[in-house]
Amino acid sequence: MDDDQIRDRIEALEAEEQKLRAQEADAAETGHDDVIAADAKRLAEIRIQLDQLWDLLRQRKAKRNAGEDPDTATLRDQGTVEDYLG
């Protein structure tokens, strides 16, 4: 995936996230706990995917700045991205 493809995927996930949050608010008003639970699960998945994609973009930029091939950057696993302490 190149930078533009990564950004496109990020934008698509952010749009899905906004849609789910709106659905979640509507479901809360009408008492549809099943929708809220399903949306919460998908929102958690989206959060992880977004973190992974942003990390991939940062890796690609760092490699490019170091004179390396940005295409050697890899999508890191959830544990690495979510548990990184800096």
C-alpha positions in Angstrom: 0.0 0.0 0.0 1.3 3.4 -0.8 0.7 6.6 1.2 -2.4 7.6 -0.7 -4.0 4.2 -0.4 -3.3 4.2 3.4 -4.8 7.7 3.7 -7.9 6.6 1.7 -8.3 3.6 4.0 -8.0 5.8 7.0 -10.6 8.2 5.7 -13.0 5.3 5.0 -12.5 3.9 8.5 -13.1 7.4 10.0 -16.3 7.8 8.0 -17.5 4.4 9.2 -16.6 5.3 12.7 -18.7 8.5 12.5 -21.6 6.5 11.1 -21.4 4.0 13.8 -21.3 6.6 16.5 -24.4 8.2 15.1 -26.1 4.8 15.0 -25.0 4.2 18.6 -26.6 7.4 19.7 -29.8 6.6 18.0 -29.8 3.1 19.4 -29.2 4.4 22.9 -32.3 6.7 22.6 -34.5 3.8 21.4 -33.0 1.2 23.8 -31.5 -1.1 21.2 -28.7 -2.6 23.3 -27.9 -5.2 20.7 -27.0 -2.5 18.2 -24.9 -0.7 20.8 -23.0 -3.9 21.6 -22.3 -4.6 17.9 -21.3 -1.1 17.2 -19.0 -1.0 20.2 -17.2 -4.2 19.0 -16.8 -2.7 15.5 -15.6 0.6 16.9 -12.9 -1.1 18.9 -11.8 -2.9 15.7 -11.7 0.4 13.8 -9.7 2.0 16.5 -7.0 -0.7 16.2 -7.0 -0.6 12.5 -6.6 3.2 12.5 -3.7 3.0 15.0 -2.1 0.4 12.7 -2.5 2.5 9.6 -1.2 5.7 11.2 1.8 3.8 12.5 2.4 2.5 9.0 2.3 6.0 7.6 4.8 7.1 10.3 7.1 4.2 9.5 7.0 5.0 5.8 7.8 8.7 6.4 10.7 7.7 8.7 12.1 5.3 6.2 11.8 7.9 3.4 13.5 10.5 5.5 16.3 8.0 6.3 16.8 7.4 2.6 15.3 3.9 2.8 12.5 2.3 0.7 9.2 3.2 2.4 7.7 0.1 0.8 9.7 -2.0 3.3 7.5 -0.6 6.2 5.1 -3.2 7.5 1.7 -3.2 9.2 2.5 -4.0 12.8 0.3 -6.3 14.9 -2.2 -5.0 17.4 -0.1 -5.7 20.4 2.8 -3.7 19.1 0.8 -0.8 18.1 -1.6 -0.7 21.1 0.9 -1.5 23.8 3.8 0.8 22.7 5.0 3.0 25.5 7.2 5.4 23.6 
